[in-house]
Amino acid sequence: MEIINSFHSGLRNGINNNGYVVYCRYGLAHLICLPINRPDDPLLNPALTHLKAMNGYYASQFLNNLHPVLNSEDIVSGLYQYAMQSPVALSDYSQSELIESLSLLVAHSKLLIIPLFY
């Protein structure tokens, strides 16, 4: 019998667990999800609203400085595919273009970054 593991690093599967768990540069866990996929947990922290400031500048800094060891190498491309809800061709975009698009989504409240460490 063969065990098939469909778990991807950082991806949370399930009815209420759609999104990505990423680690900031200090090693603290954050859930990045779409507003419609936000878990219905009353003890879950609110999304970080200060990342919206300056048209997503702080969200861009957050995504640029993710922990290099705790996160997978393709976490930004996985986040982009998750946020756009389609398997787009990522070879046309550079890492900085993907982060710029993700930070604009955070600035317009179409992508939430929720701390999990409190």
C-alpha positions as CSV (number, residue, x, y, z in Angstrom):
1,M,0.0,0.0,0.0
2,E,1.3,3.4,-1.0
3,I,0.8,6.5,1.2
4,I,0.1,9.6,-0.9
5,N,0.9,12.8,0.8
6,S,-0.7,15.9,-0.7
7,F,0.6,18.3,2.0
8,H,2.6,21.2,0.6
9,S,4.9,23.1,2.8
10,G,3.1,26.1,4.2
11,L,-0.3,25.2,2.8
12,R,-3.2,24.6,5.2
13,N,-5.9,22.4,3.7
14,G,-9.4,21.7,4.9
15,I,-12.8,23.4,5.2
16,N,-11.7,26.2,7.5
17,N,-7.9,26.1,6.9
18,N,-7.4,27.5,3.4
19,G,-4.4,29.7,3.2
20,Y,-0.6,29.7,3.8
21,V,1.4,29.8,7.0
22,V,4.5,31.8,6.5
23,Y,7.3,32.8,8.9
24,C,8.5,36.4,9.2
25,R,12.2,37.2,9.5
26,Y,11.9,36.7,13.2
27,G,10.5,33.2,12.9
28,L,7.0,34.1,13.9
29,A,4.1,32.4,12.2
30,H,1.5,34.3,10.1
31,L,-1.5,33.1,8.2
32,I,-2.0,34.6,4.8
33,C,-5.4,34.0,3.4
34,L,-8.2,35.5,1.3
35,P,-11.0,37.2,3.3
36,I,-13.5,34.5,2.2
37,N,-11.1,31.8,3.6
38,R,-10.6,33.4,7.0
39,P,-11.1,30.8,9.7
40,D,-14.1,31.3,11.9
41,D,-12.1,31.1,15.1
42,P,-13.1,33.7,17.7
43,L,-9.7,33.5,19.3
44,L,-7.8,34.3,16.0
45,N,-6.1,37.6,16.0
46,P,-7.3,40.4,13.6
47,A,-5.4,40.9,10.4
48,L,-2.5,43.3,10.5
49,T,-3.9,46.6,9.2
50,H,-0.7,48.6,9.4
51,L,0.6,46.6,6.4
52,K,-1.9,48.4,4.2
53,A,-0.2,51.8,4.8
54,M,1.5,53.6,1.9
55,N,-0.2,51.6,-0.7
56,G,1.2,48.3,0.6
57,Y,4.7,49.4,1.2
58,Y,4.9,47.6,4.6
59,A,3.3,44.5,3.1
60,S,6.0,44.5,0.5
61,Q,8.7,44.8,3.2
62,F,7.1,41.9,5.1
63,L,7.0,39.7,2.0
64,N,10.6,40.6,1.0
65,N,11.9,39.7,4.4
66,L,10.4,36.3,5.0
67,H,12.5,33.9,6.9
68,P,14.8,32.1,4.3
69,V,15.0,28.8,6.2
70,L,11.6,28.3,7.7
71,N,9.7,29.1,4.4
72,S,9.9,27.1,1.2
73,E,11.8,28.6,-1.7
74,D,8.6,29.0,-3.8
75,I,6.4,30.5,-1.1
76,V,5.9,33.8,-2.9
77,S,4.8,32.1,-6.2
78,G,2.5,29.8,-4.2
79,L,1.0,32.8,-2.5
80,Y,0.5,34.5,-5.9
81,Q,-1.3,31.4,-7.3
82,Y,-3.4,31.1,-4.2
83,A,-4.4,34.8,-4.3
84,M,-5.2,34.8,-8.0
85,Q,-7.0,31.5,-7.6
86,S,-5.6,30.2,-10.9
87,P,-2.5,28.3,-12.0
88,V,-0.9,31.2,-13.9
89,A,2.4,31.0,-15.7
90,L,4.8,32.4,-13.1
91,S,7.8,32.3,-15.4
92,D,6.7,35.6,-16.9
93,Y,7.0,37.4,-13.6
94,S,10.0,38.2,-11.4
95,Q,10.0,37.8,-7.7
96,S,9.7,41.5,-7.1
97,E,6.7,41.8,-9.5
98,L,5.0,39.0,-7.6
99,I,5.6,40.7,-4.3
100,E,4.4,44.0,-5.7
101,S,1.1,42.4,-6.8
102,L,0.7,40.6,-3.5
103,S,1.3,43.8,-1.5
104,L,-1.3,45.7,-3.6
105,L,-3.8,42.9,-2.7
106,V,-3.0,43.4,1.0
107,A,-3.4,47.2,0.6
108,H,-6.8,46.7,-0.9
109,S,-7.9,44.2,1.8
110,K,-8.1,41.4,-0.7
111,L,-5.4,39.4,1.1
112,L,-5.1,39.1,4.9
113,I,-2.0,38.6,7.0
114,I,-3.0,37.3,10.4
115,P,-0.4,36.8,13.2
116,L,-0.6,33.4,14.8
117,F,1.9,33.9,17.7
118,Y,-0.2,35.7,20.4
